[in-house]
């Protein structure tokens, strides 16, 4: 159950990021993979920090996974954007 909350948090972060238009190019697959991997990594970190776990859903771990995934999708967008391109 805990892993499912991390995945749901990653998907939610991906969907929130897709609301903000970025460019005409479709990079949604890269953003989805980044959000899911970031959420899973944050969930493992939350387990190591002893809030949440693999089998027990915890709202703190889900929120942590959501914000880490959202931050990394934003960092990915910032890295992809060329210096002359405006938002």
MOQUIBEL-V714509 format. One record per pair of residues at least 12 apart in sequence whose C-alpha atoms are under 8 Angstrom apart, sorted by the first residue. I is the first residue (numbers start at 1). J is the second residue. D is the distance in whole Angstrom. If there is no record, write none. Layout:
I&J&D  I&J&D
This chain:
1&54&7  1&55&5  1&56&6  1&57&5  2&52&7  2&53&6  2&54&5  2&55&5  2&56&5  2&57&4  2&58&7  3&40&7  3&43&7  3&53&8  3&54&6  3&55&7  3&57&8  5&57&6  5&62&6  6&39&6  6&40&6  6&43&6  6&61&7  6&62&6  6&65&6  6&66&8  7&36&6  7&39&7  7&40&7  9&39&7  9&62&6  9&63&7  9&65&6  9&66&5  9&69&8  10&32&8  10&35&5  10&36&5  10&37&8  10&38&7  10&39&5  10&40&8  10&65&7  10&66&6  10&69&6  10&70&8  11&32&7  11&35&7  11&36&7  12&66&7  13&35&7  13&66&6  13&67&7  13&69&6  13&70&5  14&31&7  14&32&6  14&35&6  14&69&8  14&70&7  14&73&8  17&70&7  17&73&7  17&74&8  22&77&8  22&87&7  23&87&8  31&73&6  31&76&8  34&69&7  34&72&7  34&73&6  35&69&5  35&70&7  35&72&7  35&73&6  36&69&7  37&69&8  38&65&7  38&68&6  38&69&5  38&72&7  39&65&4  39&66&6  39&68&7  39&69&5  40&65&7  41&65&8  42&61&8  42&64&7  42&65&5  42&68&7  42&69&8  43&61&6  43&62&7  43&64&8  43&65&6  46&61&6  46&64&8  47&61&8
